[in-house]
Amino acid sequence: MTRADLDRDPSQVAAMFDGVARRYDITNDVLALGQTRLWRRAAVNALRPQPGERIVDLAAGTGTSSVPLAAAGAFVIPCDFSLGMLAVGRERQPGLPFVAGDALHLPFADRSLDAITISFGLRNTADPLAALEEMRRVVRPGGRLVVCEFSHPAWSPFREAYSRYLMGALPGVARRLSSNPDAYVYLAESIRAWPDQEALAELIARAGWLDVQWLNLTGGIVALHRAHR
């Protein structure tokens, strides 16, 4: 089975997600102790989708994060570079217009979107700053960005307990649930290596986004960053 390294080679990352696509959603729900629905709802609330808006859900995987955006009346385009994820998504959500695309080379025209969102995918890109700049390219002036990503709990004892779970319990649970448990070793390593909330906010601002704000979820295990063009 394929697993990516922290240099995040795109072909490795895509192959890794291809290999876990079929059981990806249920494995994530178990590993996140049922919090994924809460995080997804918070991301939708932060984006505030409006009927008729054109929104890209980047790193959408099987489309679970796209469904509530479509339910709000927006025209949602789930986009991912894992063909395996897209194949499963098209089976499960046949009404959504899934599109293959790389975050570093988005297949959308300049200023053509009202908003763009990415959940648990930015840290898997080979160049997060370039990805954020590319997202800004395709969003109209005044358009919105929401990044939902794993982060770092603010309270030290909780942060230490969470780190032990990441590097100890999580891979063990994944071995019982996933077809490729090594992918979840990468998951744990990539979360530990990811910037904290303030550093990510600075990166988003460096990419040209304005009024960057963040909100901690589940004690900072996940953070929502919101900005506009």
N, CA and C atoms as a LAMMPS dump frame, in Angstrom:
ITEM: TIMESTEP
0
ITEM: NUMBER OF ATOMS
687
ITEM: BOX BOUNDS ff ff ff
-5.0000000000000000e+02 5.0000000000000000e+02
-5.0000000000000000e+02 5.0000000000000000e+02
-5.0000000000000000e+02 5.0000000000000000e+02
ITEM: ATOMS id mol type element x y z
1 1 1 N 0.834 -1.195 0
2 1 2 C 0 0 0
3 1 3 C 0.875 1.254 0
4 2 1 N 0.375 2.326 -0.605
5 2 2 C 1.113 3.579 -0.726
6 2 3 C 0.841 4.47 0.473
7 3 1 N 1.895 5.139 0.958
8 3 2 C 1.719 6.209 1.919
9 3 3 C 2.633 7.346 1.505
10 4 1 N 2.224 8.561 1.809
11 4 2 C 3 9.735 1.433
12 4 3 C 4.012 10.053 2.527
13 5 1 N 5.029 10.807 2.154
14 5 2 C 5.975 11.368 3.1
15 5 3 C 5.655 12.836 3.299
16 6 1 N 6.367 13.466 4.244
17 6 2 C 6.06 14.858 4.558
18 6 3 C 6.529 15.834 3.487
19 7 1 N 7.252 15.349 2.456
20 7 2 C 7.519 16.243 1.326
21 7 3 C 6.304 16.37 0.419
22 8 1 N 5.28 15.525 0.646
23 8 2 C 3.966 15.605 0.001
24 8 3 C 4.068 15.592 -1.526
25 9 1 N 4.799 14.617 -2.029
26 9 2 C 4.85 14.434 -3.472
27 9 3 C 3.428 14.195 -3.993
28 10 1 N 2.959 14.985 -4.966
29 10 2 C 1.558 14.872 -5.395
30 10 3 C 1.153 13.485 -5.855
31 11 1 N 2.014 12.785 -6.569
32 11 2 C 1.647 11.456 -7.05
33 11 3 C 1.487 10.48 -5.889
34 12 1 N 2.336 10.605 -4.869
35 12 2 C 2.22 9.748 -3.688
36 12 3 C 0.944 10.052 -2.914
37 13 1 N 0.662 11.34 -2.731
38 13 2 C -0.527 11.73 -1.962
39 13 3 C -1.79 11.247 -2.677
40 14 1 N -1.85 11.46 -3.995
41 14 2 C -3.026 11.028 -4.749
42 14 3 C -3.2 9.516 -4.68
43 15 1 N -2.101 8.774 -4.855
44 15 2 C -2.183 7.305 -4.801
45 15 3 C -2.61 6.827 -3.426
46 16 1 N -2.133 7.497 -2.384
47 16 2 C -2.503 7.114 -1.021
48 16 3 C -4.008 7.281 -0.809
49 17 1 N -4.568 8.398 -1.257
50 17 2 C -6.003 8.609 -1.093
51 17 3 C -6.821 7.707 -2.011
52 18 1 N -6.295 7.393 -3.189
53 18 2 C -6.976 6.415 -4.047
54 18 3 C -7.174 5.106 -3.292
55 19 1 N -6.133 4.708 -2.534
56 19 2 C -6.158 3.41 -1.866
57 19 3 C -7.096 3.316 -0.681
58 20 1 N -7.457 4.458 -0.09
59 20 2 C -8.33 4.421 1.1
60 20 3 C -9.722 4.968 0.805
61 21 1 N -10.007 5.278 -0.459
62 21 2 C -11.24 5.997 -0.801
63 21 3 C -12.505 5.284 -0.341
64 22 1 N -12.558 3.982 -0.534
65 22 2 C -13.797 3.249 -0.279
66 22 3 C -14.221 3.316 1.188
67 23 1 N -13.267 3.269 2.117
68 23 2 C -13.579 3.281 3.556
69 23 3 C -13.171 4.584 4.236
70 24 1 N -12.844 5.582 3.445
71 24 2 C -12.297 6.818 3.994
72 24 3 C -13.255 7.507 4.966
73 25 1 N -14.509 7.67 4.573
74 25 2 C -15.452 8.429 5.397
75 25 3 C -15.738 7.75 6.725
76 26 1 N -15.977 6.436 6.701
77 26 2 C -16.295 5.756 7.953
78 26 3 C -15.077 5.691 8.867
79 27 1 N -13.879 5.501 8.286
80 27 2 C -12.669 5.486 9.103
81 27 3 C -12.467 6.835 9.777
82 28 1 N -12.653 7.922 9.035
83 28 2 C -12.48 9.254 9.616
84 28 3 C -13.482 9.518 10.729
85 29 1 N -14.731 9.101 10.542
86 29 2 C -15.744 9.311 11.587
87 29 3 C -15.349 8.621 12.885
88 30 1 N -14.833 7.405 12.774
89 30 2 C -14.432 6.669 13.971
90 30 3 C -13.205 7.315 14.617
91 31 1 N -12.195 7.625 13.819
92 31 2 C -10.959 8.197 14.365
93 31 3 C -11.194 9.564 14.992
94 32 1 N -12.164 10.32 14.459
95 32 2 C -12.479 11.65 14.994
96 32 3 C -13.517 11.594 16.102
97 33 1 N -13.881 10.387 16.526
98 33 2 C -14.83 10.2 17.624
99 33 3 C -16.157 10.912 17.349
100 34 1 N -16.59 10.856 16.087
101 34 2 C -17.875 11.42 15.719
102 34 3 C -17.912 12.922 15.546
103 35 1 N -16.742 13.59 15.579
104 35 2 C -16.715 15.054 15.505
105 35 3 C -16.779 15.591 14.079
106 36 1 N -16.641 14.739 13.073
107 36 2 C -16.556 15.236 11.699
108 36 3 C -17.813 16.008 11.289
109 37 1 N -18.977 15.575 11.742
110 37 2 C -20.211 16.282 11.377
111 37 3 C -20.243 17.674 11.989
112 38 1 N -19.768 17.795 13.221
113 38 2 C -19.692 19.106 13.877
114 38 3 C -18.765 20.026 13.096
115 39 1 N -17.588 19.519 12.711
116 39 2 C -16.62 20.332 11.978
117 39 3 C -17.178 20.752 10.619
118 40 1 N -17.875 19.824 9.968
119 40 2 C -18.44 20.118 8.657
120 40 3 C -19.502 21.213 8.776
121 41 1 N -20.343 21.118 9.805
122 41 2 C -21.39 22.124 10.004
123 41 3 C -20.775 23.492 10.305
124 42 1 N -19.712 23.515 11.099
125 42 2 C -19.053 24.778 11.42
126 42 3 C -18.436 25.411 10.178
127 43 1 N -17.878 24.59 9.286
128 43 2 C -17.295 25.119 8.045
129 43 3 C -18.371 25.743 7.168
130 44 1 N -19.526 25.106 7.082
131 44 2 C -20.635 25.662 6.297
132 44 3 C -21.091 26.992 6.902
133 45 1 N -21.209 27.047 8.214
134 45 2 C -21.629 28.284 8.873
135 45 3 C -20.626 29.408 8.638
136 46 1 N -19.331 29.06 8.61
137 46 2 C -18.304 30.077 8.381
138 46 3 C -18.335 30.589 6.947
139 47 1 N -18.64 29.71 6.002
140 47 2 C -18.657 30.103 4.59
141 47 3 C -19.914 30.885 4.239
142 48 1 N -21.024 30.599 4.917
143 48 2 C -22.303 31.262 4.684
144 48 3 C -22.726 31.188 3.206
145 49 1 N -22.911 29.991 2.676
146 49 2 C -23.289 29.867 1.26
147 49 3 C -24.669 30.459 1.002
148 50 1 N -24.8 31.12 -0.134
149 50 2 C -26.064 31.729 -0.521
150 50 3 C -26.609 31.043 -1.771
151 51 1 N -27.934 30.988 -1.923
152 51 2 C -28.52 30.361 -3.119
153 51 3 C -27.947 30.969 -4.399
154 52 1 N -27.556 30.091 -5.307
155 52 2 C -27.054 30.531 -6.6
156 52 3 C -25.573 30.836 -6.644
157 53 1 N -24.913 30.906 -5.507
158 53 2 C -23.483 31.188 -5.526
159 53 3 C -22.704 30.016 -6.132
160 54 1 N -21.611 30.351 -6.789
161 54 2 C -20.725 29.355 -7.384
162 54 3 C -19.561 29.127 -6.418
163 55 1 N -19.504 27.923 -5.846
164 55 2 C -18.527 27.609 -4.801
165 55 3 C -17.768 26.347 -5.187
166 56 1 N -16.457 26.376 -5.031
167 56 2 C -15.644 25.17 -5.195
168 56 3 C -15.286 24.624 -3.822
169 57 1 N -15.537 23.335 -3.649
170 57 2 C -15.136 22.605 -2.448
171 57 3 C -13.886 21.816 -2.831
172 58 1 N -12.734 22.354 -2.452
173 58 2 C -11.457 21.782 -2.866
174 58 3 C -11.035 20.67 -1.904
175 59 1 N -10.347 19.657 -2.446
176 59 2 C -10.013 18.459 -1.673
177 59 3 C -11.287 17.837 -1.107
178 60 1 N -12.313 17.801 -1.939
179 60 2 C -13.646 17.388 -1.493
180 60 3 C -13.763 15.898 -1.249
181 61 1 N -12.817 15.102 -1.745
182 61 2 C -12.894 13.665 -1.537
183 61 3 C -14.156 13.079 -2.125
184 62 1 N -14.932 12.398 -1.289
185 62 2 C -16.16 11.748 -1.757
186 62 3 C -17.366 12.679 -1.739
187 63 1 N -17.155 13.945 -1.389
188 63 2 C -18.235 14.926 -1.47
189 63 3 C -19.041 15.13 -0.206
190 64 1 N -18.634 14.522 0.913
191 64 2 C -19.42 14.705 2.141
192 64 3 C -19.441 16.157 2.596
193 65 1 N -18.368 16.895 2.332
194 65 2 C -18.338 18.312 2.715
195 65 3 C -19.099 19.183 1.733
196 66 1 N -19.368 18.664 0.54
197 66 2 C -20.077 19.44 -0.489
198 66 3 C -21.59 19.384 -0.322
199 67 1 N -22.096 18.292 0.218
200 67 2 C -23.544 18.082 0.304
201 67 3 C -24.249 19.207 1.057
202 68 1 N -23.776 19.626 2.252
203 68 2 C -24.5 20.697 2.946
204 68 3 C -24.425 22.038 2.23
205 69 1 N -23.378 22.281 1.446
206 69 2 C -23.299 23.516 0.671
207 69 3 C -24.351 23.516 -0.434
208 70 1 N -24.504 22.368 -1.088
209 70 2 C -25.536 22.241 -2.115
210 70 3 C -26.929 22.353 -1.502
211 71 1 N -27.099 21.802 -0.289
212 71 2 C -28.398 21.867 0.379
213 71 3 C -28.794 23.305 0.706
214 72 1 N -27.792 24.192 0.838
215 72 2 C -28.08 25.605 1.103
216 72 3 C -28.449 26.362 -0.166
217 73 1 N -28.403 25.68 -1.31
218 73 2 C -28.821 26.299 -2.555
219 73 3 C -27.7 26.796 -3.436
220 74 1 N -26.439 26.629 -2.993
221 74 2 C -25.304 27.058 -3.809
222 74 3 C -25.034 26.045 -4.923
223 75 1 N -24.394 26.516 -5.992
224 75 2 C -23.916 25.615 -7.036
225 75 3 C -22.503 25.198 -6.636
226 76 1 N -22.362 23.972 -6.157
227 76 2 C -21.11 23.501 -5.56
228 76 3 C -20.401 22.563 -6.515
229 77 1 N -19.102 22.801 -6.681
230 77 2 C -18.269 21.945 -7.518
231 77 3 C -17.259 21.243 -6.614
232 78 1 N -17.443 19.946 -6.325
233 78 2 C -16.433 19.219 -5.555
234 78 3 C -15.221 18.946 -6.453
235 79 1 N -14.043 19.288 -5.959
236 79 2 C -12.814 19.169 -6.749
237 79 3 C -11.765 18.419 -5.938
238 80 1 N -11.105 17.456 -6.565
239 80 2 C -10.07 16.67 -5.867
240 80 3 C -9.108 16.117 -6.913
241 81 1 N -7.867 15.836 -6.484
242 81 2 C -6.919 15.256 -7.447
243 81 3 C -6.762 13.752 -7.281
244 82 1 N -7.514 13.159 -6.352
245 82 2 C -7.541 11.701 -6.211
246 82 3 C -8.678 11.145 -7.058
247 83 1 N -8.334 10.452 -8.122
248 83 2 C -9.359 9.891 -8.994
249 83 3 C -10.159 8.809 -8.276
250 84 1 N -9.515 8.114 -7.336
251 84 2 C -10.23 7.112 -6.553
252 84 3 C -11.315 7.739 -5.693
253 85 1 N -10.991 8.859 -5.049
254 85 2 C -11.99 9.573 -4.255
255 85 3 C -13.14 10.062 -5.136
256 86 1 N -12.799 10.603 -6.29
257 86 2 C -13.843 11.108 -7.183
258 86 3 C -14.765 9.99 -7.65
259 87 1 N -14.202 8.818 -7.925
260 87 2 C -15.024 7.693 -8.384
261 87 3 C -16.03 7.28 -7.314
262 88 1 N -15.568 7.202 -6.06
263 88 2 C -16.483 6.855 -4.967
264 88 3 C -17.504 7.963 -4.764
265 89 1 N -17.066 9.218 -4.855
266 89 2 C -17.982 10.341 -4.69
267 89 3 C -19.088 10.343 -5.726
268 90 1 N -18.735 10.039 -6.97
269 90 2 C -19.761 10.018 -8.023
270 90 3 C -20.773 8.909 -7.802
271 91 1 N -20.341 7.819 -7.196
272 91 2 C -21.288 6.74 -6.862
273 91 3 C -22.241 7.185 -5.769
274 92 1 N -21.711 7.83 -4.744
275 92 2 C -22.502 8.146 -3.557
276 92 3 C -23.289 9.451 -3.679
277 93 1 N -22.775 10.394 -4.46
278 93 2 C -23.439 11.694 -4.613
279 93 3 C -23.586 11.99 -6.103
280 94 1 N -24.423 11.242 -6.805
281 94 2 C -24.499 11.388 -8.272
282 94 3 C -25.001 12.745 -8.737
283 95 1 N -25.592 13.516 -7.864
284 95 2 C -26.099 14.825 -8.274
285 95 3 C -25.068 15.932 -8.242
286 96 1 N -23.86 15.649 -7.754
287 96 2 C -22.837 16.682 -7.647
288 96 3 C -21.883 16.618 -8.846
289 97 1 N -21.448 17.772 -9.364
290 97 2 C -20.575 17.816 -10.544
291 97 3 C -19.094 17.698 -10.175
292 98 1 N -18.647 16.514 -9.807
293 98 2 C -17.258 16.301 -9.397
294 98 3 C -16.302 16.654 -10.533
295 99 1 N -15.185 17.299 -10.165
296 99 2 C -14.173 17.719 -11.134
297 99 3 C -12.797 17.32 -10.602
298 100 1 N -11.955 16.77 -11.472
299 100 2 C -10.57 16.474 -11.111
300 100 3 C -9.752 17.751 -11.206
301 101 1 N -8.956 18.027 -10.172
302 101 2 C -8.146 19.24 -10.202
303 101 3 C -7.126 19.261 -9.089
304 102 1 N -5.995 19.864 -9.364
305 102 2 C -4.884 20.017 -8.421
306 102 3 C -4.967 21.408 -7.806
307 103 1 N -4.795 21.502 -6.501
308 103 2 C -4.877 22.796 -5.816
309 103 3 C -3.859 23.8 -6.337
310 104 1 N -2.77 23.32 -6.919
311 104 2 C -1.743 24.233 -7.428
312 104 3 C -2.024 24.69 -8.856
313 105 1 N -2.979 24.05 -9.524
314 105 2 C -3.327 24.395 -10.908
315 105 3 C -4.835 24.178 -11.093
316 106 1 N -5.623 25.048 -10.516
317 106 2 C -7.067 24.847 -10.509
318 106 3 C -7.666 25.047 -11.905
319 107 1 N -8.605 24.191 -12.288
320 107 2 C -9.197 24.269 -13.624
321 107 3 C -10.372 25.239 -13.692
322 108 1 N -10.17 26.454 -13.156
323 108 2 C -11.225 27.465 -13.134
324 108 3 C -10.644 28.806 -13.58
325 109 1 N -11.474 29.624 -14.185
326 109 2 C -11.033 30.916 -14.698
327 109 3 C -10.781 31.903 -13.557
328 110 1 N -9.992 32.918 -13.841
329 110 2 C -9.744 33.987 -12.88
330 110 3 C -11.068 34.611 -12.436
331 111 1 N -11.176 34.829 -11.135
332 111 2 C -12.3 35.578 -10.551
333 111 3 C -13.658 35.006 -10.933
334 112 1 N -13.735 33.699 -11.07
335 112 2 C -14.979 33.075 -11.541
336 112 3 C -15.846 32.508 -10.42
337 113 1 N -15.365 32.543 -9.18
338 113 2 C -16.082 31.917 -8.067
339 113 3 C -16.488 32.947 -7.026
340 114 1 N -17.585 32.648 -6.343
341 114 2 C -17.993 33.478 -5.204
342 114 3 C -17.267 33.088 -3.926
343 115 1 N -16.871 31.831 -3.831
344 115 2 C -16.194 31.366 -2.615
345 115 3 C -15.479 30.06 -2.92
346 116 1 N -14.509 29.747 -2.067
347 116 2 C -13.798 28.475 -2.157
348 116 3 C -13.519 28 -0.737
349 117 1 N -13.599 26.704 -0.537
350 117 2 C -13.334 26.131 0.777
351 117 3 C -12.511 24.863 0.617
352 118 1 N -11.703 24.58 1.61
353 118 2 C -10.893 23.363 1.603
354 118 3 C -10.859 22.809 3.019
355 119 1 N -11.243 21.55 3.173
356 119 2 C -11.296 20.913 4.488
357 119 3 C -10.313 19.752 4.535
358 120 1 N -9.358 19.858 5.436
359 120 2 C -8.387 18.787 5.699
360 120 3 C -7.599 18.412 4.448
361 121 1 N -7.339 19.411 3.607
362 121 2 C -6.592 19.141 2.389
363 121 3 C -5.404 20.053 2.177
364 122 1 N -5.42 21.239 2.79
365 122 2 C -4.344 22.187 2.533
366 122 3 C -2.993 21.632 2.964
367 123 1 N -2.948 20.915 4.071
368 123 2 C -1.659 20.41 4.547
369 123 3 C -1.129 19.27 3.678
370 124 1 N -1.961 18.748 2.78
371 124 2 C -1.512 17.689 1.875
372 124 3 C -0.969 18.224 0.553
373 125 1 N -1.004 19.546 0.364
374 125 2 C -0.474 20.116 -0.866
375 125 3 C 1.035 20.268 -0.763
376 126 1 N 1.709 20.183 -1.906
377 126 2 C 3.171 20.292 -1.922
378 126 3 C 3.632 21.697 -1.555
379 127 1 N 2.794 22.702 -1.785
380 127 2 C 3.159 24.096 -1.509
381 127 3 C 1.906 24.835 -1.046
382 128 1 N 1.64 24.853 0.258
383 128 2 C 0.405 25.479 0.753
384 128 3 C 0.268 26.953 0.381
385 129 1 N 1.368 27.708 0.384
386 129 2 C 1.283 29.122 0.015
387 129 3 C 0.849 29.27 -1.438
388 130 1 N 1.452 28.491 -2.325
389 130 2 C 1.066 28.549 -3.736
390 130 3 C -0.392 28.13 -3.922
391 131 1 N -0.839 27.147 -3.145
392 131 2 C -2.236 26.715 -3.23
393 131 3 C -3.174 27.841 -2.8
394 132 1 N -2.829 28.543 -1.739
395 132 2 C -3.663 29.656 -1.272
396 132 3 C -3.679 30.799 -2.296
397 133 1 N -2.555 31.029 -2.958
398 133 2 C -2.516 32.051 -4.004
399 133 3 C -3.364 31.638 -5.204
400 134 1 N -3.327 30.351 -5.541
401 134 2 C -4.129 29.855 -6.648
402 134 3 C -5.616 29.937 -6.306
403 135 1 N -5.981 29.664 -5.072
404 135 2 C -7.38 29.812 -4.657
405 135 3 C -7.83 31.261 -4.766
406 136 1 N -6.951 32.17 -4.405
407 136 2 C -7.286 33.596 -4.52
408 136 3 C -7.481 33.986 -5.979
409 137 1 N -6.71 33.418 -6.867
410 137 2 C -6.831 33.744 -8.294
411 137 3 C -8.24 33.493 -8.819
412 138 1 N -8.861 32.395 -8.386
413 138 2 C -10.134 31.989 -8.986
414 138 3 C -11.355 32.578 -8.281
415 139 1 N -11.148 33.329 -7.204
416 139 2 C -12.258 33.925 -6.457
417 139 3 C -12.393 35.403 -6.836
418 140 1 N -13.604 35.851 -7.006
419 140 2 C -13.873 37.247 -7.376
420 140 3 C -13.508 38.189 -6.224
421 141 1 N -13.262 39.473 -6.505
422 141 2 C -13.06 40.446 -5.425
423 141 3 C -14.243 40.447 -4.456
424 142 1 N -13.946 40.379 -3.184
425 142 2 C -14.986 40.293 -2.166
426 142 3 C -15.409 38.871 -1.855
427 143 1 N -14.964 37.904 -2.676
428 143 2 C -15.295 36.504 -2.443
429 143 3 C -14.596 35.949 -1.216
430 144 1 N -14.999 34.747 -0.799
431 144 2 C -14.641 34.237 0.512
432 144 3 C -13.82 32.958 0.442
433 145 1 N -13.014 32.768 1.469
434 145 2 C -12.217 31.557 1.672
435 145 3 C -12.498 31.02 3.059
436 146 1 N -12.691 29.688 3.16
437 146 2 C -12.728 29.019 4.458
438 146 3 C -11.821 27.808 4.39
439 147 1 N -10.885 27.745 5.331
440 147 2 C -9.977 26.61 5.465
441 147 3 C -10.307 25.898 6.765
442 148 1 N -10.679 24.633 6.681
443 148 2 C -10.915 23.801 7.866
444 148 3 C -9.78 22.795 7.917
445 149 1 N -8.986 22.84 8.981
446 149 2 C -7.796 21.996 9.017
447 149 3 C -7.455 21.603 10.452
448 150 1 N -6.825 20.441 10.601
449 150 2 C -6.313 20.066 11.909
450 150 3 C -5.324 21.115 12.39
451 151 1 N -5.276 21.308 13.722
452 151 2 C -4.419 22.343 14.265
453 151 3 C -3.806 21.87 15.582
454 152 1 N -3.6 22.811 16.507
455 152 2 C -2.882 22.506 17.75
456 152 3 C -3.704 22.979 18.944
457 153 1 N -4.16 22.063 19.81
458 153 2 C -4.908 22.483 20.995
459 153 3 C -4.14 23.522 21.806
460 154 1 N -4.876 24.518 22.295
461 154 2 C -4.237 25.625 23.002
462 154 3 C -3.844 25.254 24.434
463 155 1 N -4.604 24.375 25.084
464 155 2 C -4.359 24.014 26.477
465 155 3 C -3.308 22.907 26.522
466 156 1 N -2.216 23.157 27.209
467 156 2 C -1.054 22.26 27.164
468 156 3 C -1.371 20.812 27.547
469 157 1 N -2.075 20.54 28.663
470 157 2 C -2.36 19.131 28.984
471 157 3 C -3.182 18.427 27.915
472 158 1 N -4.146 19.147 27.34
473 158 2 C -4.956 18.564 26.272
474 158 3 C -4.101 18.326 25.025
475 159 1 N -3.204 19.264 24.729
476 159 2 C -2.322 19.127 23.574
477 159 3 C -1.435 17.893 23.705
478 160 1 N -0.923 17.649 24.91
479 160 2 C -0.059 16.483 25.131
480 160 3 C -0.85 15.188 24.996
481 161 1 N -2.066 15.159 25.543
482 161 2 C -2.901 13.96 25.426
483 161 3 C -3.275 13.699 23.972
484 162 1 N -3.58 14.767 23.254
485 162 2 C -3.931 14.623 21.841
486 162 3 C -2.741 14.108 21.034
487 163 1 N -1.546 14.591 21.345
488 163 2 C -0.349 14.125 20.644
489 163 3 C -0.116 12.642 20.88
490 164 1 N -0.367 12.192 22.101
491 164 2 C -0.212 10.755 22.391
492 164 3 C -1.228 9.937 21.594
493 165 1 N -2.446 10.462 21.467
494 165 2 C -3.465 9.764 20.673
495 165 3 C -3.037 9.686 19.208
496 166 1 N -2.563 10.82 18.689
497 166 2 C -2.163 10.857 17.283
498 166 3 C -1.099 9.813 16.968
499 167 1 N -0.066 9.768 17.779
500 167 2 C 1.084 8.942 17.441
501 167 3 C 0.974 7.518 17.988
502 168 1 N 0.016 7.293 18.892
503 168 2 C -0.124 5.963 19.479
504 168 3 C -1.418 5.285 19.097
505 169 1 N -2.532 5.827 19.574
506 169 2 C -3.82 5.153 19.392
507 169 3 C -4.314 5.222 17.961
508 170 1 N -4.138 6.372 17.3
509 170 2 C -4.708 6.53 15.963
510 170 3 C -4.215 5.474 14.975
511 171 1 N -2.903 5.245 14.859
512 171 2 C -2.466 4.193 13.919
513 171 3 C -3.007 2.816 14.281
514 172 1 N -3.15 2.539 15.589
515 172 2 C -3.676 1.247 16.004
516 172 3 C -5.126 1.059 15.606
517 173 1 N -5.929 2.1 15.782
518 173 2 C -7.324 2.029 15.358
519 173 3 C -7.408 1.891 13.844
520 174 1 N -6.563 2.63 13.132
521 174 2 C -6.574 2.571 11.666
522 174 3 C -6.249 1.174 11.152
523 175 1 N -5.39 0.456 11.867
524 175 2 C -5.05 -0.906 11.428
525 175 3 C -6.269 -1.809 11.414
526 176 1 N -7.243 -1.517 12.285
527 176 2 C -8.454 -2.35 12.343
528 176 3 C -9.532 -1.883 11.372
529 177 1 N -9.419 -0.649 10.873
530 177 2 C -10.5 -0.08 10.068
531 177 3 C -10.141 0.141 8.61
532 178 1 N -8.889 0.48 8.346
533 178 2 C -8.519 0.955 7.03
534 178 3 C -7.814 -0.112 6.207
535 179 1 N -7.977 -0.026 4.89
536 179 2 C -7.251 -0.907 3.986
537 179 3 C -5.788 -0.511 3.869
538 180 1 N -5.433 0.686 4.32
539 180 2 C -4.053 1.168 4.259
540 180 3 C -3.717 1.933 5.53
541 181 1 N -3.459 1.222 6.634
542 181 2 C -3.203 1.911 7.903
543 181 3 C -1.989 2.813 7.879
544 182 1 N -1.014 2.522 7.01
545 182 2 C 0.157 3.401 6.932
546 182 3 C -0.223 4.811 6.505
547 183 1 N -1.33 4.95 5.762
548 183 2 C -1.788 6.284 5.372
549 183 3 C -2.105 7.124 6.603
550 184 1 N -2.543 6.477 7.672
551 184 2 C -2.916 7.21 8.875
552 184 3 C -1.709 7.5 9.759
553 185 1 N -0.606 6.804 9.537
554 185 2 C 0.655 7.219 10.15
555 185 3 C 1.085 8.546 9.528
556 186 1 N 0.97 8.626 8.196
557 186 2 C 1.237 9.906 7.519
558 186 3 C 0.301 10.99 8.065
559 187 1 N -0.98 10.665 8.238
560 187 2 C -1.942 11.631 8.762
561 187 3 C -1.455 12.215 10.084
562 188 1 N -1.056 11.348 10.998
563 188 2 C -0.592 11.809 12.308
564 188 3 C 0.658 12.669 12.178
565 189 1 N 1.596 12.227 11.357
566 189 2 C 2.84 12.982 11.184
567 189 3 C 2.567 14.353 10.555
568 190 1 N 1.676 14.384 9.585
569 190 2 C 1.403 15.649 8.898
570 190 3 C 0.696 16.639 9.815
571 191 1 N -0.144 16.15 10.727
572 191 2 C -0.816 17.041 11.679
573 191 3 C 0.199 17.638 12.646
574 192 1 N 1.101 16.811 13.158
575 192 2 C 2.11 17.315 14.094
576 192 3 C 3.012 18.351 13.44
577 193 1 N 3.293 18.193 12.148
578 193 2 C 4.211 19.096 11.453
579 193 3 C 3.518 20.365 10.938
580 194 1 N 2.199 20.427 11.03
581 194 2 C 1.443 21.534 10.44
582 194 3 C 1.553 22.784 11.315
583 195 1 N 1.562 23.988 10.737
584 195 2 C 1.633 25.227 11.525
585 195 3 C 0.444 25.384 12.472
586 196 1 N 0.672 26.142 13.544
587 196 2 C -0.432 26.407 14.461
588 196 3 C -1.36 27.469 13.871
589 197 1 N -2.381 27.838 14.635
590 197 2 C -3.432 28.705 14.138
591 197 3 C -2.892 30.056 13.669
592 198 1 N -2.044 30.668 14.466
593 198 2 C -1.529 31.989 14.12
594 198 3 C -0.624 31.922 12.889
595 199 1 N 0.224 30.899 12.826
596 199 2 C 1.128 30.773 11.685
597 199 3 C 0.359 30.529 10.386
598 200 1 N -0.72 29.744 10.453
599 200 2 C -1.519 29.524 9.26
600 200 3 C -2.22 30.816 8.849
601 201 1 N -2.709 31.583 9.815
602 201 2 C -3.331 32.873 9.495
603 201 3 C -2.342 33.783 8.777
604 202 1 N -1.098 33.785 9.218
605 202 2 C -0.065 34.602 8.566
606 202 3 C 0.193 34.12 7.144
607 203 1 N 0.17 32.802 6.932
608 203 2 C 0.382 32.251 5.595
609 203 3 C -0.753 32.661 4.658
610 204 1 N -1.984 32.595 5.155
611 204 2 C -3.144 32.992 4.346
612 204 3 C -3.039 34.465 3.963
613 205 1 N -2.616 35.312 4.907
614 205 2 C -2.442 36.733 4.615
615 205 3 C -1.317 36.954 3.6
616 206 1 N -0.248 36.192 3.691
617 206 2 C 0.857 36.306 2.723
618 206 3 C 0.386 35.988 1.313
619 207 1 N -0.602 35.126 1.197
620 207 2 C -1.137 34.77 -0.116
621 207 3 C -2.054 35.85 -0.681
622 208 1 N -2.287 36.918 0.072
623 208 2 C -3.07 38.043 -0.424
624 208 3 C -4.495 38.119 0.07
625 209 1 N -4.899 37.182 0.922
626 209 2 C -6.257 37.214 1.468
627 209 3 C -6.343 38.267 2.573
628 210 1 N -7.531 38.821 2.753
629 210 2 C -7.741 39.929 3.683
630 210 3 C -8.57 39.506 4.895
631 211 1 N -8.38 40.255 5.988
632 211 2 C -9.201 40.099 7.2
633 211 3 C -9.246 38.635 7.651
634 212 1 N -8.088 38.034 7.843
635 212 2 C -8.004 36.616 8.209
636 212 3 C -8.383 36.446 9.684
637 213 1 N -9.306 35.548 9.938
638 213 2 C -9.754 35.233 11.296
639 213 3 C -9.76 33.725 11.474
640 214 1 N -9.677 33.283 12.74
641 214 2 C -9.798 31.843 12.961
642 214 3 C -10.631 31.554 14.199
643 215 1 N -11.175 30.344 14.203
644 215 2 C -12.01 29.851 15.291
645 215 3 C -11.573 28.435 15.623
646 216 1 N -11.283 28.17 16.894
647 216 2 C -10.915 26.823 17.322
648 216 3 C -12.157 25.96 17.495
649 217 1 N -12.059 24.716 17.044
650 217 2 C -13.106 23.723 17.249
651 217 3 C -12.517 22.566 18.04
652 218 1 N -13.344 21.982 18.922
653 218 2 C -12.926 20.835 19.745
654 218 3 C -11.592 21.136 20.432
655 219 1 N -11.545 22.295 21.073
656 219 2 C -10.37 22.649 21.862
657 219 3 C -9.136 22.988 21.051
658 220 1 N -9.302 23.18 19.739
659 220 2 C -8.153 23.491 18.894
660 220 3 C -7.617 22.299 18.125
661 221 1 N -8.25 21.127 18.272
662 221 2 C -7.873 19.991 17.424
663 221 3 C -8.038 20.379 15.959
664 222 1 N -9.088 21.142 15.689
665 222 2 C -9.356 21.669 14.356
666 222 3 C -9.512 23.176 14.477
667 223 1 N -9.07 23.895 13.448
668 223 2 C -9.287 25.344 13.391
669 223 3 C -9.912 25.714 12.061
670 224 1 N -10.846 26.651 12.116
671 224 2 C -11.447 27.244 10.92
672 224 3 C -10.794 28.594 10.681
673 225 1 N -10.243 28.791 9.504
674 225 2 C -9.713 30.094 9.105
675 225 3 C -10.616 30.656 8.015
676 226 1 N -10.981 31.918 8.177
677 226 2 C -11.878 32.573 7.232
678 226 3 C -11.23 33.866 6.763
679 227 1 N -11.38 34.192 5.457
680 227 2 C -10.827 35.421 4.916
681 227 3 C -11.628 35.809 3.669
682 228 1 N -11.322 36.979 3.098
683 228 2 C -11.969 37.355 1.839
684 228 3 C -10.936 37.988 0.914
685 229 1 N -11.278 38.022 -0.358
686 229 2 C -10.36 38.548 -1.378
687 229 3 C -10.464 40.07 -1.479
